[in-house]
Amino acid sequence: MSILPKIRDPADLKNLSLDQLKSLSKEIRQKIIDVMAINGGHLGSNMGIVELSIALHRTFHSPDDRFIFDVSHQTYPHKLLTGRQDQFPTIRQYKGLSGFAHPEESPHDHFFAGHAGTALSLGLGVAKARDLQESAFHVIPIIGDATFTCGLSLEALNNIPQDLKRFIIVLNDNNMSISNNVGAITKILDQKAKLCAPFFEQYGLQYIGPIDGHDLPELLKVFESLKNCEKPTILHVLTVKGKGLEIAEQNPIPWHGCAPFDKVTGEKVAKASSKPKFPQIFGKHLLKMAEKDPSIVTVTPAMPHGSCIAPLLEKFPERSIDVGIAEGHSVTYCGGIASDPNRKVVCSIYSTFLQRAFDNLFQDVCLQKLPVLFALDRSGIATGDGATHHGIYDISFLNAMPNMVICQPRNGHVLKELLESAFAWKRPTAIRYPNMGTEEPDLPIQKRKLGKGEILEKGTDVALIALGHMCSIALDVRALLAQEGISATVVDPIFVKPLDTELLTNVFMSHKYVATIEEHAVNSGLGVLINTFCVRNGFSDVEMHNFGIPETFLHQGGHKEMLASIGLDPESIAAQILKDYAEGKYDYCDLSP
């Protein structure tokens, strides 16, 4: 008889026998496999943390005792044990469960999470608040071995009071980040107790372990013994990423985050689209560039596979570096390399992770006027990963940097041309692009002039200024408007900074209605910059409408349904323009002083 359906609250674990708990672990793994085969998601880390999750919930009393997951992509077993079984098939889907910790879902989730290295600092804060209130609950940060490549985690270690009670750090060590771990911390953890004990004890922690993270009796025994610990403790637990699915155990990197797959064969279920994705085009072309130009150096913070540059690291390890989950360091490191005028430096980083390195970008690259090229992967909606991963804020802070270049290609060919051109501009440059399929026209690659856009289609009534891949949306909008007798011009600015002022001037002089379309926060993106251009240049008779992502934290979902939910699909945009155009009800943003 199945046990999992009966678990509606962690308290239901208290009366289960050891054999029942072991059976439950198998059921949880099968549930994860069943749902991941359909939805895709973070399979490897969740398969590895099953017994650990059961032992934590059996021993402690969540949500009174606070489990604080680092990154939190490994919370699937936790969700299954905390009353979310019925919703679990919706994980990572639109209006479904989040793939990460989500306080609005459950009182058992205490913080939104998605970026690494935060659990220790959050845990220390929770423990401080607890002690100020003279409460007695446990605070249990659950971290991974890759957590310690984050400087934030070392800062937190440095601040742990040696007399802090009921503070238990669970180090879930599966010897992996998303890719292989890198750096000196990895070597320390590889030595297990020999080096780990003195390393953590120098921070005032009591070190216990390592223990087998799949041995339920041992886990239960150790957790029970730590219930009343009088000093901060770190429990080192060894787990196997992908545990219980042989193909995932043997291939942990591609099974960290998996696409839908066949449960029998393990083969990925092919999607209908055969278009290459922007990151794939970037990775292949950067490799070609590096083969021809030995001055190119590439740095990434733990994302060689996601950003499709693993072949580059393999072929040119001396000038292609994975620094681990250390975004701030990666940017400053790039600045140091770029201080040599003979080097062409590429920082391959997700848009959402560059947020963590804003000051490094400001002080160590832009202030120094160093021509680092930032390849901003996952710029736009991050679909299944949700609020913590959307790359929809970068234009706002990049635009604030003097001398910064910001551009976005509409297809793979323009991406290649921007890559080939960027170093000639001799300025810090960000090329932003999403993780989605695109056209890759087989055309000669030409150098792009800095700050020059293009008119893709000419019309007479309405101008649609669309950024990057949203040009395809704009072309669809144009077709819909044409059915209603409205002729639309479609403009691809390519550059957000500097804007093509000559092109924009011509557009504003020849159109009385202009709409901007972007997959970025609408209150701080391309539209606002063009509104400012409009006001400063005296185009007061032109009506503006900015289409973008509203001021809200978007959660997860498929790309098309996410766009439709915020009015960024072609039908919604066309309907709004038709309404504005017919009724004269415009959304004009007056930015005059």
GUKOL-53052 format. One line per 10 residues: number of its first residue (from 0); their letters; for each residue x, y, z of C-alpha. Coordinates in Angstrom, 1 decimal. Layout:
BEGIN
NUM) A) X,Y,Z  ... .
//
This chain:
BEGIN
0) MSILPKIRDP) 0.0,0.0,0.0  1.3,3.4,-1.0  2.5,5.6,1.9  3.1,9.0,0.1  -0.5,9.8,-0.5  -1.1,9.6,3.2  1.6,12.2,4.0  -0.3,15.5,4.2  1.9,17.1,6.8  5.4,16.4,8.2 .
10) ADLKNLSLDQ) 3.7,15.2,11.5  2.5,12.2,9.5  6.1,10.9,9.4  6.4,10.7,13.2  4.7,7.3,13.6  6.1,5.5,10.5  8.5,2.6,11.0  11.9,2.6,9.5  10.8,0.2,6.8  7.9,2.5,5.9 .
20) LKSLSKEIRQ) 10.3,5.5,5.7  12.5,3.6,3.3  9.5,2.7,1.2  8.5,6.3,1.3  11.9,7.4,-0.1  11.3,5.1,-3.1  7.9,6.5,-3.7  9.1,10.0,-3.6  11.8,9.3,-6.1  9.3,7.7,-8.4 .
30) KIIDVMAING) 7.0,10.6,-8.1  9.8,13.0,-9.0  10.7,10.9,-12.0  7.1,10.7,-13.1  6.6,14.4,-13.0  10.0,15.4,-14.3  9.5,13.1,-17.3  6.5,15.3,-18.3  7.5,18.8,-17.0  11.3,18.7,-16.9 .
40) GHLGSNMGIV) 13.0,20.3,-14.0  15.8,20.0,-11.4  16.0,16.2,-11.2  19.5,15.3,-10.1  19.7,17.4,-6.8  16.2,16.3,-5.8  16.8,12.6,-6.3  19.8,13.0,-4.0  18.2,14.7,-1.1  15.2,12.4,-0.5 .
50) ELSIALHRTF) 16.4,10.6,2.7  17.8,13.8,4.1  14.5,15.6,3.6  12.6,12.7,5.3  15.0,12.6,8.2  14.8,16.4,8.8  11.0,16.4,8.8  10.8,13.3,10.9  13.2,14.7,13.6  12.3,18.4,13.7 .
60) HSPDDRFIFD) 9.1,20.3,13.7  8.6,22.4,10.5  7.5,25.1,10.1  8.3,26.0,13.8  11.8,24.8,13.2  13.1,26.7,10.2  14.5,24.9,7.2  16.3,27.4,5.0  17.3,25.9,1.7  20.2,27.4,-0.3 .
70) VSHQTYPHKL) 19.2,27.9,-3.9  16.2,25.8,-3.1  16.0,24.0,-6.4  16.3,20.8,-4.3  13.0,21.3,-2.5  10.8,18.8,-4.4  10.9,16.1,-1.6  10.3,18.9,0.9  7.2,20.1,-1.0  5.9,16.5,-1.3 .
80) LTGRQDQFPT) 6.2,16.1,2.5  4.6,19.5,3.3  1.1,19.2,1.9  1.8,19.9,-1.8  1.4,16.5,-3.4  -1.8,17.2,-5.2  -0.2,20.3,-6.9  3.1,18.6,-7.6  2.3,17.7,-11.2  2.0,21.4,-11.9 .
90) IRQYKGLSGF) 5.5,22.2,-10.7  7.3,24.8,-12.9  4.1,25.3,-14.9  2.0,28.4,-15.3  0.0,29.1,-12.1  1.5,25.8,-10.7  4.0,25.1,-8.0  7.3,26.9,-8.1  10.4,24.8,-8.7  12.0,26.7,-5.8 .
100) AHPEESPHDH) 11.1,27.6,-2.2  8.0,29.9,-2.3  6.6,31.3,1.0  3.3,32.1,-0.7  2.8,28.4,-1.3  3.4,27.1,2.2  4.4,28.2,5.7  7.1,25.6,5.4  9.0,27.8,2.9  10.4,30.7,4.7 .
110) FFAGHAGTAL) 12.2,32.7,1.9  12.1,32.9,-1.8  15.3,31.6,-3.1  17.0,30.8,-6.4  20.5,32.3,-6.2  23.2,30.5,-4.3  25.0,31.4,-1.1  22.2,33.1,0.8  21.1,30.4,3.3  23.7,31.0,5.9 .
120) SLGLGVAKAR) 23.2,34.8,6.0  19.4,34.3,6.1  19.8,31.7,8.8  21.9,33.9,11.0  19.4,36.6,10.7  16.5,34.3,11.6  18.6,33.0,14.6  19.3,36.5,15.8  15.6,37.5,15.6  14.8,34.2,17.5 .
130) DLQESAFHVI) 17.2,35.0,20.3  16.1,38.6,20.6  12.6,37.1,21.1  13.9,34.5,23.5  12.4,31.7,21.4  13.8,28.2,21.2  13.2,26.9,17.7  15.9,25.4,15.6  17.4,27.2,12.5  18.7,24.7,9.9 .
140) PIIGDATFTC) 20.3,26.1,6.8  20.6,23.4,4.2  23.4,24.1,1.8  25.4,22.4,-0.9  29.1,22.0,-1.4  29.0,24.6,-4.2  27.7,27.1,-1.6  31.2,27.7,-0.4  32.4,29.0,-3.7  30.2,32.0,-2.9 .
150) GLSLEALNNI) 31.9,34.8,-1.1  28.6,35.6,0.7  28.7,32.2,2.4  32.3,32.9,3.7  31.1,36.3,5.0  28.3,34.5,6.9  30.7,31.9,8.3  32.9,34.7,9.6  30.0,36.1,11.6  28.6,33.0,13.2 .
160) PQDLKRFIIV) 28.7,33.5,17.0  30.5,30.6,18.7  27.8,30.4,21.4  24.9,30.2,18.9  22.5,27.5,20.0  20.2,25.3,18.0  21.9,26.4,14.7  22.6,23.3,12.5  24.1,23.7,9.1  23.4,20.7,6.9 .
170) LNDNNMSISN) 26.1,20.4,4.2  24.6,18.3,1.4  27.8,17.3,-0.4  27.1,15.7,-3.8  30.5,16.7,-5.2  28.8,18.9,-7.8  27.6,22.3,-8.6  25.5,22.5,-11.8  28.7,21.4,-13.5  31.8,20.1,-11.7 .
180) NVGAITKILD) 32.9,22.1,-8.7  36.0,24.2,-9.1  38.6,25.8,-6.8  40.3,25.2,-3.5  37.1,24.7,-1.5  36.4,21.7,-3.6  39.8,20.2,-2.7  39.1,20.8,1.0  35.7,19.1,0.9  37.2,16.2,-1.2 .
190) QKAKLCAPFF) 39.5,15.4,1.8  36.4,14.9,4.0  37.1,15.0,7.7  40.9,15.3,7.3  40.6,18.9,6.1  37.0,19.7,6.6  37.1,19.5,10.4  39.9,22.1,10.9  38.5,24.3,8.1  35.1,24.7,9.8 .
200) EQYGLQYIGP) 36.4,24.5,13.4  38.4,27.6,12.7  35.1,29.4,12.3  33.9,28.2,15.7  31.7,25.4,14.3  31.4,21.9,15.6  32.0,19.6,12.7  30.3,16.2,12.4  30.7,13.8,9.6  30.9,13.0,6.9 .
210) IDGHDLPELL) 27.9,10.6,7.0  26.0,8.7,4.3  23.1,10.9,3.2  21.2,7.9,2.0  21.5,6.0,5.3  18.2,6.8,7.0  18.9,5.2,10.4  22.2,7.1,10.6  20.6,10.4,9.6  17.8,10.0,12.2 .
220) KVFESLKNCE) 20.3,9.1,14.9  22.6,12.0,14.2  19.7,14.6,13.9  18.2,13.4,17.1  21.5,13.9,18.9  21.8,17.4,17.6  18.4,18.6,18.8  19.8,20.4,21.8  23.2,21.5,20.5  24.8,24.2,22.5 .
230) KPTILHVLTV) 27.1,25.6,19.8  26.7,26.1,16.0  27.2,22.8,14.2  27.8,21.7,10.6  26.8,18.2,9.6  28.6,17.0,6.5  26.3,14.7,4.6  27.5,12.8,1.4  24.8,12.2,-1.2  24.7,11.0,-4.8 .
240) KGKGLEIAEQ) 23.2,13.4,-7.4  20.5,11.6,-9.4  20.3,8.8,-6.8  17.8,6.1,-7.9  17.9,6.9,-11.6  21.0,5.2,-13.1  21.3,7.4,-16.1  21.2,10.5,-13.9  23.8,9.1,-11.5  26.2,8.4,-14.3 .
250) NPIPWHGCAP) 25.6,11.7,-16.1  24.9,14.3,-13.4  25.6,17.4,-15.5  22.9,17.0,-18.1  20.5,15.6,-15.5  21.0,18.6,-13.2  18.1,20.3,-15.0  16.5,18.0,-17.4  14.0,18.4,-20.3  11.0,16.0,-20.5 .
260) FDKVTGEKVA) 12.2,12.5,-21.1  11.1,8.9,-21.6  11.0,7.1,-18.2  12.0,3.8,-19.7  14.9,4.8,-22.0  15.9,8.1,-20.4  15.9,9.6,-23.9  14.9,13.3,-24.0  11.6,13.9,-25.6  12.3,15.9,-28.7 .
270) KASSKPKFPQ) 10.4,19.2,-29.1  8.7,20.3,-32.3  11.1,23.3,-32.9  14.4,22.5,-34.6  15.6,26.1,-34.4  18.9,26.6,-32.6  18.8,28.6,-29.4  20.6,31.9,-28.9  23.0,30.4,-26.3  23.9,27.5,-28.7 .
280) IFGKHLLKMA) 24.7,30.0,-31.5  26.7,32.1,-29.1  28.7,29.2,-27.8  29.5,27.9,-31.3  30.5,31.2,-32.7  32.6,32.3,-29.7  34.5,29.0,-30.1  35.1,29.9,-33.8  36.3,33.3,-32.8  38.6,31.9,-30.1 .
290) EKDPSIVTVT) 40.1,29.4,-32.6  41.1,32.3,-34.9  42.0,34.8,-32.2  44.3,33.7,-29.3  43.7,36.9,-27.5  40.1,36.0,-26.5  39.6,35.0,-22.9  36.3,33.8,-21.6  35.1,33.7,-17.9  31.9,32.2,-16.6 .
300) PAMPHGSCIA) 30.5,31.8,-13.0  29.6,28.1,-12.9  27.5,28.2,-16.1  29.6,26.6,-18.9  26.9,24.1,-19.9  23.9,26.4,-19.5  25.7,29.0,-21.6  26.9,26.5,-24.1  30.6,27.2,-23.8  31.7,23.9,-22.3 .
310) PLLEKFPERS) 33.4,23.0,-25.7  35.4,26.2,-25.4  36.6,25.4,-21.9  37.6,21.9,-23.0  39.5,23.2,-26.0  41.1,26.2,-24.5  41.3,25.6,-20.7  44.1,28.1,-20.3  42.0,31.0,-21.5  38.5,29.8,-20.7 .
320) IDVGIAEGHS) 37.8,29.8,-17.0  34.9,28.6,-14.8  35.3,30.4,-11.5  32.4,28.6,-9.8  29.3,30.3,-8.2  31.2,33.6,-7.7  29.5,36.2,-9.8  31.1,39.3,-8.3  34.6,37.7,-8.5  34.0,36.7,-12.1 .
330) VTYCGGIASD) 33.3,40.3,-13.2  36.2,41.8,-11.3  38.4,39.0,-12.5  37.4,39.9,-16.1  38.3,43.5,-15.3  41.8,42.5,-14.2  42.4,40.4,-17.4  41.0,43.2,-19.6  43.5,45.7,-18.0  46.0,44.0,-20.5 .
340) PNRKVVCSIY) 45.2,45.8,-23.7  46.2,42.7,-25.6  43.3,40.6,-24.2  39.7,40.5,-25.4  37.6,39.4,-22.5  34.2,37.8,-22.6  32.1,37.4,-19.4  29.5,34.8,-20.1  26.9,35.2,-17.4  23.1,35.0,-17.0 .
350) STFLQRAFDN) 21.3,38.3,-16.7  19.9,37.5,-13.3  23.3,36.6,-11.9  24.9,39.8,-13.1  22.5,41.5,-10.7  24.7,40.0,-7.9  27.8,41.8,-9.4  26.5,45.3,-9.9  29.2,47.1,-7.8  31.9,45.0,-9.5 .
360) LFQDVCLQKL) 30.5,46.0,-12.9  30.5,49.7,-11.8  33.9,50.0,-10.0  36.0,47.3,-11.6  35.0,47.5,-15.2  33.0,50.6,-16.2  34.8,53.1,-13.9  38.1,51.7,-15.2  36.8,52.0,-18.8  37.7,48.4,-19.6 .
370) PVLFALDRSG) 36.2,46.9,-22.7  34.8,43.7,-21.2  32.1,42.0,-23.3  29.2,40.7,-21.2  27.3,38.0,-22.9  24.0,38.2,-21.0  22.3,34.8,-21.4  18.7,34.3,-20.3  17.8,37.9,-20.8  14.0,38.0,-20.7 .
380) IATGDGATHH) 11.5,35.7,-19.1  13.1,32.6,-17.5  9.9,30.5,-18.0  10.0,27.5,-15.6  12.5,29.0,-13.2  10.3,31.9,-12.2  10.8,35.1,-10.3  14.4,34.6,-9.1  15.7,33.9,-12.6  13.9,36.3,-15.0 .
390) GIYDISFLNA) 16.5,38.5,-16.8  14.3,41.6,-16.9  16.1,44.2,-14.9  19.6,44.5,-16.5  18.9,47.4,-18.9  18.0,49.6,-15.9  21.3,49.2,-14.1  23.5,48.8,-17.2  22.1,52.0,-18.7  23.2,53.9,-15.6 .
400) MPNMVICQPR) 26.8,53.2,-16.3  28.6,55.9,-18.4  30.1,54.7,-21.6  28.3,51.3,-21.5  27.0,49.7,-24.7  23.8,47.7,-24.5  22.5,45.8,-27.5  20.3,42.9,-28.3  20.1,40.7,-31.5  16.8,39.7,-33.1 .
410) NGHVLKELLE) 18.2,36.5,-34.5  21.4,34.3,-34.6  22.9,36.1,-37.5  22.8,39.5,-35.8  24.2,37.9,-32.6  27.2,36.8,-34.6  27.7,40.2,-36.1  27.5,41.9,-32.7  30.1,39.4,-31.3  32.4,40.1,-34.2 .
420) SAFAWKRPTA) 32.0,43.8,-33.8  32.0,44.5,-30.1  35.7,44.6,-29.4  36.2,47.3,-32.0  34.0,49.7,-29.9  36.5,49.6,-27.1  33.9,50.1,-24.5  32.2,47.9,-21.8  29.5,46.1,-23.8  26.5,43.9,-22.9 .
430) IRYPNMGTEE) 24.9,41.7,-25.6  21.6,40.4,-24.1  19.8,37.4,-25.5  17.2,34.9,-24.3  17.3,31.1,-24.0  14.9,30.5,-26.9  15.0,29.2,-30.5  15.7,31.7,-33.3  16.4,32.0,-37.0  20.0,31.7,-38.1 .
440) PDLPIQKRKL) 20.2,33.0,-41.6  23.1,31.9,-43.7  24.4,35.3,-44.6  27.8,37.0,-44.8  28.8,38.4,-41.4  29.4,42.1,-41.5  30.7,44.5,-38.8  28.0,46.4,-37.0  28.3,50.2,-36.6  27.9,51.3,-33.0 .
450) GKGEILEKGT) 24.5,52.6,-32.2  22.8,51.9,-35.6  19.4,50.2,-35.8  17.3,49.0,-38.8  13.9,49.4,-40.2  12.6,45.9,-40.9  9.3,46.9,-42.5  8.0,50.3,-43.6  4.5,51.7,-42.9  2.7,55.0,-42.6 .
460) DVALIALGHM) 0.5,55.0,-39.6  2.1,53.3,-36.6  5.7,52.7,-35.6  6.6,49.5,-33.6  10.0,49.7,-32.0  10.8,46.2,-30.8  13.9,44.9,-29.0  15.7,41.7,-30.0  13.5,38.6,-30.3  10.4,40.8,-29.8 .
470) CSIALDVRAL) 10.8,41.9,-33.4  9.1,38.7,-34.4  6.2,39.7,-32.1  6.1,43.1,-33.7  6.0,41.6,-37.2  3.0,39.6,-36.1  1.4,42.7,-34.7  2.0,44.4,-38.0  0.1,41.7,-39.9  -2.8,41.9,-37.5 .
480) LAQEGISATV) -3.0,45.7,-37.8  -2.9,45.4,-41.6  -6.1,43.4,-41.5  -7.7,46.4,-39.9  -6.3,48.8,-42.5  -3.5,50.2,-40.3  0.0,50.3,-41.8  2.9,49.8,-39.4  6.6,50.4,-39.5  8.7,47.9,-37.6 .
490) VDPIFVKPLD) 12.0,49.2,-36.2  14.8,47.1,-34.7  16.9,49.5,-32.7  19.5,46.8,-32.0  21.2,49.2,-29.6  19.6,50.3,-26.4  22.6,52.4,-25.6  23.6,54.4,-27.5  20.3,54.8,-29.3  20.2,55.5,-33.0 .
500) TELLTNVFMS) 19.1,59.1,-32.7  19.0,59.7,-36.5  16.8,56.7,-37.1  14.5,57.6,-34.1  14.2,61.2,-35.3  13.0,60.0,-38.7  10.5,57.6,-37.1  9.1,60.3,-34.8  8.9,62.8,-37.7  6.9,60.4,-39.8 .
510) HKYVATIEEH) 4.6,58.7,-37.3  2.1,60.1,-34.7  1.8,56.9,-32.8  4.8,54.9,-31.6  4.8,51.7,-29.5  7.8,50.1,-27.9  7.8,46.4,-27.3  10.3,44.7,-25.0  10.7,41.7,-22.8  12.0,43.7,-19.9 .
520) AVNSGLGVLI) 10.6,45.6,-16.9  8.6,48.4,-18.7  9.4,51.0,-16.0  13.1,50.9,-16.6  13.8,49.6,-20.1  13.9,50.6,-23.7  10.5,52.3,-23.7  11.5,54.7,-20.9  14.6,55.6,-22.8  12.7,56.3,-26.0 .
530) NTFCVRNGFS) 10.1,58.3,-24.1  13.0,60.4,-22.8  14.3,60.8,-26.3  10.9,61.9,-27.4  10.5,64.6,-24.8  14.0,65.9,-25.0  13.7,66.3,-28.8  10.4,68.1,-28.7  8.2,65.4,-30.2  5.3,66.4,-28.0 .
540) DVEMHNFGIP) 2.7,65.6,-30.6  3.7,61.9,-30.8  1.6,59.5,-28.8  3.5,56.7,-27.0  2.6,53.3,-25.6  5.2,51.1,-23.9  4.6,47.4,-23.9  6.8,45.4,-21.5  6.7,43.5,-18.3  4.6,45.3,-15.7 .
550) ETFLHQGGHK) 5.9,46.2,-12.2  5.3,42.9,-10.6  7.2,39.8,-9.7  6.4,37.3,-12.4  6.3,33.6,-11.4  6.9,30.6,-13.7  5.2,29.3,-16.9  5.6,28.7,-20.6  6.9,31.5,-22.7  3.7,32.1,-24.8 .
560) EMLASIGLDP) 1.3,31.9,-21.8  3.5,34.2,-19.8  3.5,36.8,-22.6  -0.2,36.5,-23.0  -0.8,36.9,-19.2  0.9,40.3,-19.3  -0.4,41.5,-22.6  2.8,41.0,-24.6  1.5,38.5,-27.1  0.7,39.8,-30.7 .
570) ESIAAQILKD) -3.0,39.7,-30.2  -3.0,41.7,-27.0  -0.7,44.3,-28.4  -2.6,44.7,-31.6  -5.9,45.0,-29.7  -4.5,47.7,-27.5  -3.1,49.6,-30.4  -6.4,49.4,-32.3  -8.2,50.6,-29.2  -5.8,53.5,-28.7 .
580) YAEGKYDYCD) -5.7,54.4,-32.4  -9.5,54.3,-32.8  -10.4,56.1,-29.5  -7.5,58.4,-29.1  -6.9,57.0,-25.6  -3.1,56.9,-25.5  -0.7,55.9,-22.8  1.8,58.8,-23.2  4.6,59.0,-20.7  5.4,62.6,-20.0 .
590) LSP) 9.0,62.8,-18.7  9.5,66.5,-19.0  11.0,68.1,-15.9 .
//
